[in-house]
Amino acid sequence: MSDIACDVLVVGAGNAAACAALAAREHGASVVMLEAAPEDDSGGNSRYTAGAMRVVFNGVDDLAQLYDLTDEEKRDVDFGTYTADQYLDDLMRVTQYRSDPELAEMLVEQSFPTMRWMRSKGVRFQPSYGRQAFKVDGKFKFWGGLAVEAWGGGPGLVELEHKACKQQGIDLRYETAAANLIEQDGVVLGAVARHKGKRFEIRAKATVLACGGFESNTEMRTRYLGPTWDLAKVRGTRFNTGAGIRMALDIGAQPHGHWSGCHAVGWDLNAPPFGDLEVGDNFQKHSYPLGIMVNARGERFVDEGADFRNYTYAKYGGVILSQPEQFAWQIFDAKVIDKLRDEYRIRRMTKVRADTLEELVKKLEGVDAARCLETIKAYNAAVMTDVPFNPAVKDGRGTRGLVVPKTNWANVIDTAPFEAYAVTCGITFTFGGLKVDTGCQVQHTDGAGIPGLYAAGELVGGLFYHNYPGGTGLVSGAVLGKIAGDSAGRAVTAR
Ligand SMILES: Cc1cc2nc3c(=O)[nH]c(=O)nc-3n(C[C@H](O)[C@H](O)[C@H](O)COP(=O)(O)OP(=O)(O)OC[C@H]3O[C@@H](n4cnc5c(N)ncnc54)[C@H](O)[C@@H]3O)c2cc1C
């Protein structure tokens, strides 16, 4: 491969990168996109998602601008609303009020217009009936502020984004990884890349880094997240090895955000080390609010019903990782089995079933069975059976008097058959990254913007701390990607 030149170089080919490339192209810039992965594994973590997208909507009329709805759906489905204030409150609450206010406001304010823009580029969305709605009195009612998902999930999103990029004449190069930035007198002039072992230069007037966090790099995980994070499974792409962050730090970029924090979930104990596109995100096991989780000691260790799963799942992976031997079993009884999410009905999972609790606890590999039986009995005795159970709201049906309480959706585990699922920690993406300004220009440690360098997506730090509201990764990637692409396109075409 010989050296090439373009106006805007975009490193990465996930959702943030595609939005950046399409936005830069709108300014008339010539755009080259580099994808480290081969075509059949391209699109990064974005492709591994189910496509849930958290967006502001003030009613069904807003949603009708994002996807087609029938008159019956408009009339009969309770989509609710998700206002800008609610979005900001949720983001701030789950991040313990640390989220960078400038980035947070950009994300919230631009979420709806950005998704409308994505639709205009050919991306399609649909209502997320399967995951975010419960039937109450025969009618669908959405919950948790999430009513939109990408059509075809992550694979559909990436397929349509790559199609749009190619239609716009964007030069998308697979199996081509950026290795370092070309910098002269403090200005970024493109990158050196590798394709099939050969290095070459891409000279560009502006460069957008959108090549993910360091979740797939065992060494960086251990260095920044801490001990045992080397033992976590990776839920998505194996290509997000922190290369973009490292390249930028090498030329003086400012680190920002929660470098020892990440998004990590309960993930099948026997899932492979990296994501598997045939299974997608179905190794996750997110119905724990309807049951209990026990560790190797046979003890509960977390409030499974602290909040809607949207607001707890992203931190509970880390909690599971910190248990002895890094695993847990989720336990359910027949009363809730039909309410378990779709991912509990796949073939590749670690599951046991029994007709009595005594039999079940003996089947939980690695668990102190006697102690586990005591735990279940103590939990059962503590459930507030006088409060009605309702999975569509925070029902307040908790436990009384337990050291580890359960706050909502507590049900006595007493009806056969009983089922249990073994989980460990699956890391999704890392929170620490680069500091950008409101135009997504990367900031130098000296406080000024680095000329010619922009960033978007997972490798931007400052939005997420400790936790994350479900469906925000794709939308933040899209919002920042579009802003970065706009800034880069404007900068090069204004010259
Ligand atoms: C299993 C799973 C389920 C998820 N579900 C959801 C969900 O439903 N909703 C949601 O909002 N978020 C979800 N997320 C999080 C979401 O995927 C990410 O937040 C988002 O996709 C990040 O987008 P991105 O473009 O920054 O990174 P990515 O989509 O990961 O893209 C990074 C790109 O950079 C490429 N790359 C890496 N290094 C280089 C290099 N040196 N040179 C060139 N290219 C490189 C990668 O191959 C990839 O194409 C999920 C993640 C996973 C793993």
The ligand as an SDF file (V2000), in Angstrom:
LIG
                    3D

 53 58  0  0  0  0  0  0  0  0999 V2000
  -22.0740   -6.5280   23.5440 C   0  0  0  0  0  0  0  0  0  0  0  0
  -22.2800   -5.0390   23.6000 C   0  0  0  0  0  0  0  0  0  0  0  0
  -23.5620   -4.5230   23.6610 C   0  0  0  0  0  0  0  0  0  0  0  0
  -23.7600   -3.1390   23.7200 C   0  0  0  0  0  0  0  0  0  0  0  0
  -25.0390   -2.6580   23.6890 N   0  0  0  0  0  0  0  0  0  0  0  0
  -25.2420   -1.3340   23.5770 C   0  0  0  0  0  0  0  0  0  0  0  0
  -26.5370   -0.8240   23.3370 C   0  0  0  0  0  0  0  0  0  0  0  0
  -27.5010   -1.5760   23.1640 O   0  0  0  0  0  0  0  0  0  0  0  0
  -26.6750    0.5390   23.2700 N   0  0  0  0  0  0  0  0  0  0  0  0
  -25.6060    1.3900   23.3970 C   0  0  0  0  0  0  0  0  0  0  0  0
  -25.7980    2.6100   23.3330 O   0  0  0  0  0  0  0  0  0  0  0  0
  -24.3620    0.9260   23.5770 N   0  0  0  0  0  0  0  0  0  0  0  0
  -24.1560   -0.4130   23.6490 C   0  0  0  0  0  0  0  0  0  0  0  0
  -22.8810   -0.8760   23.8090 N   0  0  0  0  0  0  0  0  0  0  0  0
  -21.7750    0.1050   23.8900 C   0  0  0  0  0  0  0  0  0  0  0  0
  -21.4770    0.6030   22.4930 C   0  0  0  0  0  0  0  0  0  0  0  0
  -21.1570   -0.4770   21.6830 O   0  0  0  0  0  0  0  0  0  0  0  0
  -20.3160    1.5620   22.4530 C   0  0  0  0  0  0  0  0  0  0  0  0
  -20.4400    2.5450   23.4360 O   0  0  0  0  0  0  0  0  0  0  0  0
  -20.2560    2.2500   21.0910 C   0  0  0  0  0  0  0  0  0  0  0  0
  -20.5490    1.3480   20.0750 O   0  0  0  0  0  0  0  0  0  0  0  0
  -18.8910    2.8230   20.8720 C   0  0  0  0  0  0  0  0  0  0  0  0
  -18.8120    3.3220   19.5680 O   0  0  0  0  0  0  0  0  0  0  0  0
  -17.4220    3.7460   18.9890 P   0  0  0  0  0  0  0  0  0  0  0  0
  -17.6780    4.0850   17.5760 O   0  0  0  0  0  0  0  0  0  0  0  0
  -16.7740    4.7090   19.8820 O   0  0  0  0  0  0  0  0  0  0  0  0
  -16.5240    2.4150   19.0830 O   0  0  0  0  0  0  0  0  0  0  0  0
  -16.5930    1.0850   18.2410 P   0  0  0  0  0  0  0  0  0  0  0  0
  -17.9420    0.8480   17.6870 O   0  0  0  0  0  0  0  0  0  0  0  0
  -16.0140    0.0260   19.1000 O   0  0  0  0  0  0  0  0  0  0  0  0
  -15.6400    1.3620   17.0180 O   0  0  0  0  0  0  0  0  0  0  0  0
  -14.2360    1.4120   17.1540 C   0  0  0  0  0  0  0  0  0  0  0  0
  -13.6370    1.1380   15.7880 C   0  0  0  0  0  0  0  0  0  0  0  0
  -12.2450    1.4000   15.7770 O   0  0  0  0  0  0  0  0  0  0  0  0
  -11.5820    0.3180   15.1420 C   0  0  0  0  0  0  0  0  0  0  0  0
  -10.1840    0.3680   15.5710 N   0  0  0  0  0  0  0  0  0  0  0  0
   -9.6400    0.1060   16.7760 C   0  0  0  0  0  0  0  0  0  0  0  0
   -8.3140    0.3730   16.7580 N   0  0  0  0  0  0  0  0  0  0  0  0
   -8.0240    0.8300   15.5240 C   0  0  0  0  0  0  0  0  0  0  0  0
   -6.8340    1.2940   14.8810 C   0  0  0  0  0  0  0  0  0  0  0  0
   -5.6620    1.3460   15.5220 N   0  0  0  0  0  0  0  0  0  0  0  0
   -6.9140    1.6830   13.5810 N   0  0  0  0  0  0  0  0  0  0  0  0
   -8.0810    1.6350   12.8890 C   0  0  0  0  0  0  0  0  0  0  0  0
   -9.2390    1.2010   13.4530 N   0  0  0  0  0  0  0  0  0  0  0  0
   -9.2060    0.8230   14.7550 C   0  0  0  0  0  0  0  0  0  0  0  0
  -12.3860   -0.8820   15.5480 C   0  0  0  0  0  0  0  0  0  0  0  0
  -12.1250   -1.9970   14.7560 O   0  0  0  0  0  0  0  0  0  0  0  0
  -13.7940   -0.3090   15.3360 C   0  0  0  0  0  0  0  0  0  0  0  0
  -14.1580   -0.3070   13.9960 O   0  0  0  0  0  0  0  0  0  0  0  0
  -22.6490   -2.2570   23.7490 C   0  0  0  0  0  0  0  0  0  0  0  0
  -21.3560   -2.7700   23.6570 C   0  0  0  0  0  0  0  0  0  0  0  0
  -21.1640   -4.1520   23.5810 C   0  0  0  0  0  0  0  0  0  0  0  0
  -19.7620   -4.6730   23.4680 C   0  0  0  0  0  0  0  0  0  0  0  0
  1  2  1  0
  2  3  1  0
  2 52  2  0
  3  4  2  0
  4  5  1  0
  4 50  1  0
  5  6  2  0
  6  7  1  0
  6 13  1  0
  7  8  2  0
  7  9  1  0
  9 10  1  0
 10 11  2  0
 10 12  1  0
 12 13  2  0
 13 14  1  0
 14 15  1  0
 14 50  1  0
 15 16  1  0
 16 17  1  0
 16 18  1  0
 18 19  1  0
 18 20  1  0
 20 21  1  0
 20 22  1  0
 22 23  1  0
 23 24  1  0
 24 25  2  0
 24 26  1  0
 24 27  1  0
 27 28  1  0
 28 29  2  0
 28 30  1  0
 28 31  1  0
 31 32  1  0
 32 33  1  0
 33 34  1  0
 33 48  1  0
 34 35  1  0
 35 36  1  0
 35 46  1  0
 36 37  1  0
 36 45  1  0
 37 38  2  0
 38 39  1  0
 39 40  1  0
 39 45  2  0
 40 41  1  0
 40 42  2  0
 42 43  1  0
 43 44  2  0
 44 45  1  0
 46 47  1  0
 46 48  1  0
 48 49  1  0
 50 51  2  0
 51 52  1  0
 52 53  1  0
M  END
$$$$
